[in-house]
Amino acid sequence: MKERPLITVIIPVYNAESYLEQCLDSVRNQTLTNLEIICVDDCSQDGSPAILERYQACDKRIKVYAQESNKSVYMARKKGVCAASGEYIMFLDSDDYLELTACERLYNKIKSEKVDILHFSTRIVNIGKGNEAQKKDLEKLLRPYGRKLTGDDVFKTGFVEKKVWGTLWNKLFRAELCRKAFDDLKEGCYHIGEDVYTFCAIAYHAQSYLGWESEPLHNYRIGSGVTTTTAMDLKKFERLCVLAEVAECMVDFCKIHGVYKNAQEFLNGVQMMWLNACYEAWYIGLPRELAGMGWERMCGCWGPERVISKVVKHHYEQPKEIARKLSSYARIPLKEKKIKTVGIYYHKLYAGGVERVISVLTPLLFKMGYRVVIITDNPPTDKDYAVPAETVREVIFNNEMTDWDSIDQRCASLADAVRKHDVDVVIYSAWMSNLLLWDMLLLKAFGIPVVVHAHGVFPCTMLENGDLFSSLPSVMHLADGVVTLSEVDQKYWGLFCDNVHCIPNPASESLCDVKPGKWENRSLIWVGRVSPEKQPERIFNIMERVVARIPDAKLYVLGDFYDKMWPELVASKGLTQNVVLCGMVNDVSAYLEKASVFVCTSQYEGFPMSLVEAQAHHLPTVMFRLPHLTMAAADRGVTSVDMDDEQSASNEIVKLLLDRELWQNNSMMAYRSFCWLRDYDLEGAWQALLTGEMTEDLRDPLVENMIHTLIDHYELRYRSSESKSAVIWFLRKAVGGIECCMENGLKHTIHLGIRKLQNRFG
C-alpha cells in the first residue's frame, strides 16, 4: 500500500520561468522526502510549462495540473487543495523558495505540538526597489505570533485582532482544515488579496494555532508583484481593483457565519487599506490617458461613494489635480439618454439671482414635459421663490458642512436623492462651488450626465483670491454640458468643453403684464445682495451726488441691508429723506412701478434678472460697464460708465431724470430688450441641450494658447502669494467665527473652525 505523503506542497505557477527552477529544487531536495508536490499552471505564457514538464518527468512526486485560462493564484490553490493527499499542506509561491530542512523541521514541530496551523519565520529577499524601512515593516507584519491559540481565539485573536497576518506561504496547515475552508469559500478570479480571504475561512474553522519563531525557513522575494510597482497598465490595475470583490467576500463570509459584528472593525480597516492601494496605483501609476478608464473601473468595483471619499481625503483643496488626471474621462452623450426627470441643484431657493432663475426655469421644464427635482443644501423656508406645486424638493447634506471628514455623508445624501427619483440629468447651478468636481464625479459614476449652469462671467473667478480661475477649466472639461449666459462665456468655456450652449435666463411670465415706471417720480431703484461684487456702498455715494442736484430724488434699495451700519451710512450722508431701505423682497414689481431709473453697481454679473425686470417695467438703466452682457448694450436702454466711476454714473442718472425725451427713448429701448428675451425660444434652446444637439466647435488654437498662457501665469502668481492669502484667509475666518459664535454658540463654532482649518492646512 502506497504511503500517504506527510506534506503536500502546492505551488501555483504563472509566468515564473525566471525563478521556477530554484523554487522546485528547494522542494525536491528537502531532507523530508515523503512529499507530494502539486504544481498548478495558471495558463502561463512563458517557458514555465516546459520547466514543469521536465521536472515532472524526473521526479514522480511532482504532479502538474493545468488551468485552461488564467484563473488566478486563488483558484490554482483551490485546485491543488482538492487534489492533495498529504497529511499537511504547505503553500509556496513560484518565485519563492524553501530552506532545505524546512519541511522536516515543520512536520516534526506540528506533530509534537498537535496544532492545526503552524506559523513559521520568513526571510525577506529584496529583488526590487524596496528600501530597508519597507523590508522591516514587512518582517514585522510576517512575524509569527509567539503564543498558542485555541478554539475561537484563533479567529478572534489571530485574524480579527490582527495578531496573525493572513499570508498562506509562511504556515503549515492540517490538510482537512484546508479542504473545509476552501469548500466554504466563493469561487472567483482573485489575483490579489486572496491570502487574507482564504485565511479568514481557515482561521474560522481552525481549533489551534502556534507561532514558532524559528530561524527563517522560507525565502520571500519582494519587488515583482502588482502591489510593489508604480509601472501600471490598465490590465494590472483592473486586477488590483478585484480587491474590492475580495473584501466583500470576507464581509459575506463573516455575516453568514455570524461573526461580522466582532470582525467589522478589522474588515473596515482591510477595505480602507486595499482601497488606498487602488487609489495610489491609479493616481501615481496609471498614465493620464488611461486614468479615465481606470477611474470607471475603480468606481465600478469599490462604489463611487467610497472612491470619492478616499480621493477627497487626499485632494479636498486640490480638485484641479484630480480634474487634470481625469482629462480622458468620457463625457456622457445626452443624445443617448432618454430624459424624463431633470434635477436642478443649488444651495438654496431664496434671496438671489440664481434662485430666481431656478424658480422661472422650473415651470418651463414642466411645460416641456419633464419632471423636476430641485436639490438644495438648505431646507425650504417661507422666503423661497415659488415653484410649481408638483416640483419635488430634496435636501442633501449641506455644502458648508462638507469637508474631507464628512464627504461620505454628502455623497450618500446626493446619491439617495437622485436614485430615489430616478433623476436622468442634473443641471448644476452652483458653478463656483468647491464641491462641483466631487458632486459631478459621483453623478457621472451613476450614469447621470451633469450640465453646469454657469450663472456668471468667467473672469469673476479671478477676483476670489484663490486658484478657482486656473482650476475651474479642468473641472468644466469633465462636464457633459455647459450652459452660459453670454456668447463671451460660450466662447471661453468652449475651449475646454465640447458641448456649450448659450441660453439666456428665462423671463418670468408675470413680467409680461406689469406697469411701467414713471419718469416724473424721479426715483431710482437698486436691487441685490449685500456682497462685495455688488458694491452696495457705491449706490449711496452715487445717490449723494444725485441729491445734490435733484434734492427730491428718491432711492429704493432692495436687499439684505439689515445691519445697522446701513441706516447710519444713509444718515451720515444726509439721505434719510431720500433713501428707503426696503429689505429682501421676492416680488419687486411694486417698487419698479414707482421707479424712474434702475441702477446697477456690480463689479460683475452673469445675467442680472433684476436688469430684465427693470427692462420689463420700461426702466432705463445706468451701470458700470459690463461689455459681455447682451442685455446691457447701449441699444437696450442701458447707459454704461467706467467701472467705479461714481461721478459719471450720477451725471447720467441726472440727465435721465431731467430730460424726459432722453428718458422716453431709453425706456422704449429697454422694453424692446425685454421683448427680445420674452420672445426668445427658450424651450427650443433647452430642448436642444437636453436632447443632445451638439453645438459648433468653438475652439480656436490661437485663442486657446492665449488663454492657457493666461491661466498658467495666473496660477504662478497665485502660488507665489499663497502665504499672504493664508494670513488674509485666517483674518477673514476669525471675523466670521465671531459672527458664527453669536448666532450658533461657541461649541458649534469651535467644531466648524477645526474642520475649516483641517480643510485648508491638512
C-alpha positions in Angstrom: 0.0 0.0 0.0 1.4 3.4 -1.0 2.4 5.5 1.9 0.5 8.7 2.4 2.6 11.9 1.9 3.4 13.7 5.1 3.2 17.1 3.4 1.7 18.3 0.1 3.4 21.4 -1.2 1.1 23.4 -3.5 2.8 25.7 -6.0 0.7 28.0 -8.2 2.7 28.9 -11.4 2.1 31.8 -13.7 4.9 33.2 -15.9 7.6 32.3 -13.4 10.3 30.9 -15.6 12.9 33.2 -14.0 12.5 31.7 -10.5 10.7 28.4 -11.0 13.7 26.1 -11.1 15.1 27.4 -7.9 11.7 27.1 -6.3 11.2 23.4 -7.4 14.8 22.5 -6.5 14.3 23.8 -3.0 11.3 21.5 -2.6 12.7 18.4 -4.4 15.9 18.5 -2.3 14.1 18.7 1.1 15.5 16.5 3.8 12.0 15.2 4.3 11.4 13.1 1.2 7.9 11.8 1.7 6.4 14.8 0.0 3.7 15.4 -2.6 4.5 18.4 -4.9 1.5 19.8 -6.8 2.1 22.4 -9.4 -0.9 24.2 -10.9 0.0 26.1 -14.1 -2.4 29.1 -14.4 -2.1 29.3 -18.2 1.5 30.6 -18.3 2.6 32.4 -21.5 6.3 31.9 -20.9 8.6 28.9 -20.5 7.1 27.8 -17.2 5.1 24.8 -18.7 8.2 23.3 -20.3 10.1 23.6 -17.0 7.2 21.9 -15.2 7.1 19.1 -17.8 10.8 18.5 -17.4 10.7 18.4 -13.6 7.7 16.1 -13.6 9.5 13.7 -15.9 12.4 13.3 -13.5 10.5 13.3 -10.1 7.4 11.2 -9.6 6.4 13.3 -6.5 5.7 16.2 -8.8 2.2 16.4 -10.2 1.3 19.1 -12.7 -2.2 20.4 -13.3 -3.0 23.0 -16.0 -5.9 25.5 -15.9 -7.4 26.3 -19.3 -7.4 30.0 -18.6 -5.7 32.4 -16.2 -8.0 31.9 -13.2 -5.7 33.4 -10.5 -3.5 32.0 -7.8 -6.6 31.6 -5.6 -8.2 29.1 -8.0 -4.9 27.4 -8.5 -4.5 26.9 -4.8 -8.1 25.6 -4.6 -7.4 23.1 -7.4 -4.2 22.0 -5.6 -6.1 21.5 -2.2 -8.7 19.4 -4.0 -6.0 17.1 -5.5 -3.8 17.0 -2.3 -3.4 13.7 -0.5 -0.8 14.7 2.1 -1.5 14.8 5.9 -0.5 18.5 5.9 -0.5 21.2 3.3 2.0 24.0 2.6 1.6 26.7 0.0 4.6 28.1 -1.8 4.7 30.8 -4.4 6.7 30.0 -7.6 9.1 33.0 -7.1 10.0 31.9 -3.5 12.0 29.1 -2.2 12.4 27.0 1.0 15.4 26.2 3.2 16.3 22.5 2.6 15.4 21.4 6.2 12.1 23.4 6.3 9.6 20.5 5.7 11.3 18.1 8.1 11.5 20.7 10.9 8.0 21.9 10.4 6.5 18.4 10.2 8.2 17.4 13.5 7.1 20.6 15.2 3.4 20.4 14.1 3.2 16.7 15.1 4.7 17.4 18.5 2.5 20.5 19.2 -0.7 18.9 17.7 -2.0 22.1 16.2 -4.0 22.9 13.0 -1.8 25.8 12.0 2.0 26.2 12.4 3.2 29.7 11.7 7.0 29.9 11.0 9.6 32.6 10.2 10.4 34.1 6.8 13.4 35.8 5.3 12.7 38.8 3.1 14.7 38.8 -0.2 14.6 42.3 -1.9 14.9 42.0 -5.7 13.1 45.3 -6.4 13.4 48.9 -5.3 12.1 48.4 -1.8 14.1 50.2 0.9 15.2 49.0 4.3 12.2 50.6 6.1 9.8 48.7 3.9 11.7 45.5 4.5 11.5 46.0 8.3 7.8 46.7 8.1 7.1 43.6 6.2 9.3 41.5 8.6 7.2 42.8 11.5 4.0 42.0 9.6 5.0 38.4 8.8 6.5 37.6 12.3 4.8 34.6 14.0 2.6 35.4 17.0 4.6 33.8 19.7 1.6 32.2 21.5 -0.6 29.2 21.1 -4.3 30.0 20.3 -7.1 27.5 20.7 -10.9 27.5 19.8 -12.5 30.8 18.9 -9.3 32.7 19.8 -7.7 31.5 16.5 -10.2 33.6 14.6 -10.8 36.4 17.2 -7.2 37.0 18.4 -5.4 35.8 15.3 -7.5 37.1 12.5 -9.7 39.9 13.9 -7.2 41.4 16.2 -4.5 41.1 13.5 -2.0 39.2 15.6 -1.6 36.8 12.7 -1.4 38.3 9.2 -3.2 36.3 6.5 -0.4 35.1 4.3 -0.6 31.4 3.5 3.0 30.6 2.4 4.6 31.0 5.9 2.3 28.5 7.6 1.8 24.7 7.6 -1.9 23.6 7.8 -3.7 20.4 8.6 -5.0 19.2 5.2 -8.6 18.6 6.4 -8.7 22.2 7.7 -7.7 23.5 4.2 -10.3 21.4 2.4 -13.0 22.5 4.8 -12.0 26.2 4.4 -11.8 26.1 0.6 -15.2 24.4 0.4 -16.6 27.3 2.4 -15.2 30.0 0.0 -16.6 31.5 -3.1 -15.1 30.8 -6.5 -13.6 33.8 -8.2 -10.6 35.1 -10.2 -8.8 36.7 -7.3 -5.2 37.6 -8.2 -4.6 39.7 -5.1 -5.9 39.8 -1.5 -6.8 36.1 -1.8 -4.5 35.2 1.1 -6.4 37.2 3.6 -9.8 35.9 2.3 -8.6 32.3 2.5 -7.0 32.8 5.9 -10.3 34.2 7.2 -12.0 30.9 6.5 -9.1 28.8 7.7 -8.9 30.8 11.0 -12.6 30.5 11.5 -12.6 26.7 11.1 -9.3 26.1 12.9 -9.1 24.9 16.5 -5.5 25.6 17.2 -2.6 27.8 16.1 1.1 28.1 17.1 3.5 30.8 16.2 7.1 29.4 16.0 9.8 32.0 15.8 12.2 29.6 14.2 15.2 30.6 12.1 13.9 31.6 8.6 12.6 28.5 6.7 11.0 30.3 3.8 12.5 32.9 1.5 10.1 35.5 0.2 11.0 37.8 -2.7 9.7 41.3 -2.8 9.7 43.7 -5.8 8.0 41.7 -8.5 4.3 41.8 -7.7 1.4 44.0 -8.7 1.4 45.9 -5.5 5.1 46.7 -5.5 5.5 48.6 -8.7 4.4 52.0 -9.9 4.5 51.0 -13.5 0.8 50.4 -14.1 -1.2 49.4 -17.1 -5.0 49.0 -17.3 -5.0 45.2 -17.1 -2.8 45.3 -14.0 -4.9 48.0 -12.4 -8.1 46.1 -13.1 -6.6 43.1 -11.3 -5.7 45.3 -8.4 -9.3 46.6 -8.2 -10.5 43.0 -7.6 -9.5 43.7 -4.0 -13.0 45.3 -3.7 -14.7 42.0 -4.5 -12.4 40.0 -2.2 -13.2 42.4 0.6 -16.9 41.9 0.1 -16.4 38.1 0.0 -14.9 38.4 3.5 -17.8 40.5 4.7 -20.3 38.0 3.3 -18.4 35.1 4.9 -18.4 36.7 8.3 -22.1 37.6 8.1 -23.0 34.0 7.0 -21.1 32.6 10.0 -22.4 35.2 12.5 -19.1 36.8 13.3 -19.4 40.0 11.3 -20.1 42.2 14.3 -16.9 41.2 16.0 -14.9 41.4 12.8 -16.4 44.6 11.4 -13.6 47.0 12.6 -10.9 44.7 11.1 -12.8 44.3 7.8 -13.3 48.0 7.5 -9.6 48.5 8.0 -8.8 46.0 5.4 -11.2 47.6 2.9 -9.7 51.1 3.6 -6.1 49.7 3.2 -7.0 48.0 -0.1 -8.9 50.9 -1.4 -5.9 53.1 -0.6 -3.7 50.8 -2.6 -6.0 51.1 -5.6 -6.2 54.8 -5.3 -2.4 55.2 -5.1 -1.9 52.9 -8.1 -4.5 54.9 -10.0 -3.1 58.3 -9.0 0.6 57.5 -9.2 0.8 54.6 -11.6 -1.8 55.0 -14.3 -0.8 57.4 -17.1 -3.3 60.3 -17.7 -4.6 58.8 -21.0 -5.7 55.7 -19.1 -6.9 57.4 -15.9 -10.4 57.9 -17.1 -11.0 54.3 -17.8 -9.2 53.4 -14.6 -11.5 55.7 -12.7 -14.6 54.0 -14.1 -13.2 50.6 -13.2 -12.3 51.7 -9.7 -15.7 53.2 -9.1 -17.4 50.1 -10.6 -15.5 47.9 -8.1 -15.5 50.0 -5.0 -18.5 52.1 -5.5 -18.2 55.8 -6.3 -19.1 57.0 -2.8 -16.1 55.1 -1.3 -13.7 56.2 -4.1 -14.7 59.9 -4.0 -14.4 59.8 -0.2 -10.9 58.4 -0.5 -9.8 60.9 -3.1 -11.3 63.9 -1.3 -9.4 62.9 1.9 -6.2 63.4 -0.2 -7.2 66.2 -2.5 -10.0 68.3 -0.9 -8.1 71.5 -1.5 -6.7 70.4 -4.9 -9.5 69.4 -7.2 -7.5 70.7 -10.1 -5.0 67.8 -9.7 -7.8 65.2 -9.9 -9.6 67.0 -12.7 -6.4 67.1 -14.8 -5.7 63.5 -14.0 -9.2 62.6 -15.3 -8.9 64.6 -18.5 -9.6 61.4 -20.5 -12.8 60.6 -18.6 -15.5 60.2 -21.1 -18.4 62.6 -21.5 -21.9 61.0 -21.2 -23.7 61.8 -24.5 -27.0 63.4 -23.8 -28.4 62.2 -27.1 -28.2 58.7 -25.8 -30.2 59.5 -22.7 -34.0 59.2 -22.5 -34.6 62.1 -20.2 -37.7 62.1 -18.1 -36.6 63.7 -14.8 -34.4 66.7 -14.6 -32.6 67.5 -11.3 -31.6 71.1 -10.5 -29.0 71.7 -7.8 -28.3 74.9 -5.9 -27.6 75.7 -2.3 -31.0 77.3 -1.6 -34.1 78.8 -3.2 -34.3 82.3 -1.8 -32.6 85.7 -1.8 -30.6 85.6 -5.0 -30.5 85.8 -8.8 -29.7 82.1 -9.3 -32.6 81.1 -7.1 -34.9 83.4 -9.0 -33.8 81.8 -12.3 -34.5 78.4 -11.0 -38.0 79.4 -10.0 -38.6 80.5 -13.6 -36.8 77.7 -15.3 -38.7 75.0 -13.3 -42.2 75.7 -14.8 -40.6 75.9 -18.3 -39.2 72.4 -17.8 -42.6 71.2 -16.7 -44.2 72.8 -19.7 -41.7 70.8 -21.9 -42.9 67.6 -20.3 -40.2 66.9 -17.8 -40.4 66.1 -14.1 -38.3 68.4 -12.0 -36.5 67.6 -8.7 -34.9 70.6 -7.0 -31.9 69.6 -4.8 -30.7 72.1 -2.2 -28.4 72.2 0.8 -30.8 74.2 2.8 -34.4 73.2 3.7 -37.4 75.1 2.4 -38.3 78.4 4.0 -41.1 80.9 3.7 -38.7 83.2 1.8 -38.3 80.7 -1.1 -39.2 81.7 -4.6 -42.4 80.0 -5.7 -42.1 76.9 -7.9 -44.9 74.7 -9.3 -46.7 72.6 -6.7 -45.7 69.3 -8.4 -42.0 70.1 -8.0 -40.1 67.6 -5.8 -37.7 69.1 -3.3 -34.8 67.1 -1.8 -32.4 68.5 0.8 -28.9 67.0 1.0 -26.0 67.3 3.4 -25.0 70.9 3.5 -22.1 72.0 1.3 -20.8 74.4 4.0 -20.6 71.5 6.5 -18.9 69.2 3.9 -15.1 68.6 4.2 -12.8 65.7 3.9 -14.2 64.2 7.1 -17.9 64.4 6.1 -17.8 63.9 2.3 -19.2 60.4 2.9 -22.5 62.0 4.2 -22.6 64.4 1.3 -22.1 61.6 -1.3 -24.7 59.3 0.4 -27.4 62.1 0.6 -26.8 63.2 -3.0 -26.8 59.5 -4.2 -30.1 58.9 -2.3 -31.7 61.9 -3.8 -31.0 61.1 -7.4 -31.7 57.4 -7.0 -35.0 58.0 -5.2 -36.5 60.0 -8.0 -34.7 58.3 -11.0 -33.1 61.6 -12.0 -31.8 61.4 -15.6 -29.7 64.6 -15.8 -28.6 67.2 -13.3 -28.4 70.9 -14.0 -25.7 72.0 -11.6 -26.3 75.7 -10.8 -23.6 76.1 -8.1 -20.9 76.5 -10.8 -18.3 78.1 -8.4 -18.9 75.5 -5.6 -15.8 73.8 -4.2 -17.8 70.6 -4.4 -18.6 70.8 -8.1 -16.0 68.3 -9.1 -16.8 65.8 -6.4 -20.6 66.0 -6.9 -20.1 65.7 -10.7 -17.9 62.6 -10.4 -20.4 61.0 -8.2 -23.3 61.7 -10.5 -21.4 60.7 -13.6 -20.4 57.4 -11.9 -24.2 56.6 -11.7 -24.5 57.4 -15.4 -26.2 60.7 -14.8 -24.9 63.5 -17.0 -24.1 66.8 -15.4 -24.8 70.1 -17.2 -23.1 73.0 -15.4 -25.2 76.2 -15.5 -22.6 79.0 -15.3 -24.5 81.9 -13.7 -21.7 84.4 -14.2 -18.9 85.6 -16.3 -15.7 83.5 -16.4 -13.1 86.2 -15.2 -15.1 86.8 -12.0 -13.2 83.8 -10.6 -10.0 85.8 -10.8 -11.4 88.1 -8.0 -11.8 85.3 -5.5 -8.1 85.5 -4.4 -7.8 81.7 -5.0 -7.0 79.2 -7.7 -10.6 78.9 -9.0 -9.7 80.7 -12.2 -7.0 78.2 -13.0 -8.7 75.1 -11.7 -12.3 75.5 -13.0 -11.4 75.0 -16.7 -10.1 71.5 -15.9 -13.3 70.8 -13.9 -15.5 72.1 -16.7 -13.7 69.9 -19.2 -15.4 66.9 -17.4 -18.9 68.4 -17.6 -21.3 66.7 -20.0 -22.6 70.1 -21.0 -22.2 73.8 -20.0 -24.9 76.5 -20.2 -23.6 80.1 -20.4 -25.4 83.4 -20.3 -23.4 85.2 -22.9 -21.6 84.5 -26.2 -18.4 85.7 -24.5 -18.6 82.9 -21.9 -19.7 80.4 -24.5 -16.5 81.1 -26.5 -14.4 80.8 -23.3 -15.9 77.6 -22.0 -16.0 76.2 -25.5 -12.2 76.0 -25.3 -12.5 73.4 -22.6 -15.8 71.6 -23.1 -17.2 70.5 -26.5 -20.9 70.9 -25.6 -21.5 74.6 -24.6 -24.9 76.3 -25.1 -25.6 80.0 -24.7 -29.1 80.3 -23.3 -30.3 83.5 -21.7 -32.1 83.3 -18.4 -35.9 83.0 -18.8 -38.1 85.9 -18.1 -41.0 85.3 -15.7 -44.4 85.2 -17.3 -45.6 87.6 -14.6 -43.4 90.3 -16.2 -45.4 90.2 -19.4 -48.2 92.2 -17.7 -46.6 94.8 -15.5 -47.0 98.5 -15.2 -44.2 100.7 -16.5 -42.2 103.0 -14.2 -42.7 106.8 -14.4 -40.2 109.5 -15.3 -42.0 112.1 -13.2 -41.4 110.0 -10.0 -37.7 110.9 -10.1 -36.9 107.7 -8.3 -34.0 105.2 -8.5 -34.0 101.6 -7.6 -31.2 99.3 -6.7 -31.7 95.5 -6.2 -29.2 93.0 -4.9 -27.5 91.1 -2.1 -25.1 92.8 0.3 -22.0 91.1 -1.2 -18.6 92.5 -2.3 -19.2 92.0 -6.0 -22.4 94.0 -5.9 -20.6 97.0 -4.3 -23.7 98.2 -2.5 -21.9 101.1 -0.8 -21.5 102.8 -4.1 -25.2 103.4 -4.7 -25.2 105.6 -1.6 -22.2 107.6 -2.9 -23.9 108.0 -6.3 -27.2 109.0 -4.6 -25.4 111.6 -2.6 -24.3 113.3 -5.8 -27.7 113.0 -7.4 -29.5 114.6 -4.5 -27.0 117.5 -4.6 -28.6 118.3 -8.0 -32.1 116.9 -7.6 -33.0 117.3 -3.9 -36.3 115.5 -4.1 -34.9 112.4 -5.8 -35.8 109.1 -4.2 -33.8 105.8 -3.9 -35.4 102.4 -3.2 -32.8 99.9 -2.0 -33.9 96.2 -2.1 -31.7 93.6 -0.4 -30.5 92.3 2.9 -29.4 95.6 4.4 -30.3 94.6 7.9 -27.0 95.6 9.6 -27.4 98.9 11.5 -24.4 100.3 9.6 -26.5 101.0 6.5 -29.1 103.3 8.2 -26.1 105.0 9.9 -24.4 105.4 6.5 -27.6 106.9 5.0 -27.9 109.3 7.9 -24.2 110.4 7.7 -24.8 111.4 4.1 -27.9 113.3 4.9 -30.1 111.0 2.8 -32.6 109.9 5.4 -35.5 111.6 3.5 -34.2 110.3 0.1 -33.4 106.6 0.7 -35.8 103.8 1.6 -34.1 100.5 2.8 -36.8 98.0 1.8 -35.1 94.7 2.9 -35.4 91.5 1.0 -38.4 91.4 -1.4 -39.3 88.5 -3.6 -41.7 90.4 -5.9 -40.0 93.7 -6.8 -42.7 94.9 -9.3 -44.4 97.2 -6.8 -41.1 99.1 -6.4 -40.2 99.0 -10.0 -43.5 100.7 -10.8 -42.5 103.6 -8.6 -39.1 104.0 -10.1 -37.7 106.0 -13.0 -34.2 104.6 -13.4 -32.6 101.3 -12.5 -29.0 101.4 -11.1 -26.5 98.6 -11.0 -23.1 99.0 -9.3 -21.8 95.4 -9.7 -18.2 94.6 -10.5 -19.5 91.6 -12.5 -22.8 89.9 -13.3 -23.7 86.8 -15.3 -27.2 87.7 -16.3 -28.8 90.0 -13.8 -32.5 89.2 -13.6 -33.1 92.5 -11.8 -32.0 94.2 -15.1 -34.5 92.1 -17.0 -37.2 93.0 -14.5 -36.3 96.7 -14.8 -36.5 96.5 -18.6 -39.9 94.8 -18.4 -41.0 97.9 -16.5 -39.6 100.2 -19.3 -36.9 101.5 -17.0 -33.6 102.9 -18.4 -30.5 101.6 -16.6 -27.3 103.2 -15.5 -24.5 100.8 -14.6 -20.8 100.2 -14.5 -19.6 98.8 -17.8 -20.0 95.0 -18.3 -19.4 94.6 -22.0 -20.1 90.8 -22.1 -23.7 91.3 -21.1 -26.1 91.1 -24.1 -28.9 92.8 -22.2 -26.5 95.7 -21.2 -25.8 97.0 -24.6 -26.5 100.7 -25.4 -29.4 99.8 -27.7 -31.0 98.0 -24.8 -31.7 101.2 -22.9 -28.5 100.9 -20.8 -26.0 103.6 -20.2 -22.6 102.3 -19.1 -19.8 104.2 -17.4 -16.3 103.2 -16.5 -16.0 100.8 -13.6 -16.4 102.5 -10.2 -16.8 106.0 -11.8 -19.4 107.2 -9.4 -19.4 110.8 -10.7 -20.2 109.7 -14.3 -22.9 107.4 -13.1 -24.6 110.2 -11.1 -24.3 112.5 -14.2 -26.0 110.0 -16.4 -28.8 109.5 -13.9 -29.3 113.2 -13.5 -29.6 113.5 -17.3 -32.3 110.9 -17.5 -34.2 112.4 -14.6 -34.1 115.9 -16.1 -34.6 115.1 -19.8 -38.0 113.5 -20.5 -37.3 112.8 -24.2 -33.9 111.1 -23.4 -35.7 109.1 -20.7 -38.5 108.0 -23.1 -36.0 107.0 -25.8 -34.1 104.8 -23.4 -37.3 103.5 -21.8 -38.5 102.3 -25.3 -35.2 100.6 -26.0 -35.3 98.9 -22.5 -38.7 97.5 -23.1 -37.7 96.3 -26.6 -34.8 94.5 -25.0 -37.2 92.7 -22.6 -39.5 91.8 -25.6 -36.5 90.1 -27.3 -36.0 88.0 -24.2 -39.7 87.4 -23.8 -40.0 86.1 -27.3 -36.7 84.1 -27.2 -37.2 80.4 -27.9 -36.0 79.2 -24.6 -38.0 76.0 -24.8 -36.2 75.2 -28.1 -32.8 76.1 -26.7 -33.2 73.9 -23.6 -34.7 71.1 -25.7 -31.7 71.2 -28.0 -29.4 70.8 -24.9 -31.4 68.0 -23.2 -31.8 66.0 -26.4 -28.1 66.2 -27.1 -27.9 68.5 -30.0 -24.3 69.4 -30.2 -23.0 73.0 -30.6 -20.4 74.0 -33.1 -16.7 73.5 -32.3 -15.7 76.8 -30.7 -12.0 76.0 -30.3 -9.5 78.4 -31.8 -5.9 77.3 -31.5 -4.5 80.8 -31.2 -7.1 81.9 -28.6 -6.7 78.6 -26.8 -2.9 79.1 -26.5 -3.5 82.7 -25.3 -6.0 81.6 -22.6 -3.8 78.7 -21.4 -0.9 81.2 -21.1 -3.0 83.5 -19.1 -4.2 80.7 -16.8 -0.6 79.4 -16.3 0.7 82.8 -15.4 -2.2 83.4 -13.0 -1.5 80.1 -11.3 2.2 81.0 -10.9 1.1 84.4 -9.3 -1.4 82.6 -7.1 1.2 80.2 -5.8 3.7 83.0 -5.0 1.1 84.8 -2.9 -0.3 81.7 -1.1 1.4 82.6 2.2 -0.1 86.1 2.1 -3.5 84.8 1.2 -3.3 82.3 4.2 -3.0 85.3 6.6 -5.9 87.1 4.9 -7.9 83.8 5.0 -7.3 83.4 8.7 -8.3 87.0 9.5 -11.5 86.6 7.4 -12.4 83.4 9.2 -11.7 84.9 12.6 -14.3 87.7 11.8 -16.7 85.0 10.5 -16.1 83.0 13.6 -17.2 85.8 15.9 -20.4 86.2 13.9 -20.9 82.4 13.9 -20.4 82.3 17.7 -23.0 85.0 18.2 -25.5 83.1 16.0 -24.8 79.5 16.8 -22.9 79.3 20.0 -19.3 78.5 21.0 -19.4 74.7 20.7 -20.7 74.8 17.1 -18.2 77.5 16.1 -15.2 75.6 17.5 -16.2 72.4 15.8 -16.7 74.2 12.5 -13.5 76.1 12.9 -11.4 73.0 13.4 -12.8 71.4 10.3 -12.1 74.5 8.2 -8.5 74.6 9.4 -8.1 70.9 8.6 -9.5 71.6 5.1 -7.0 74.4 4.3 -3.9 73.2 6.1 -4.5 69.4 6.2 
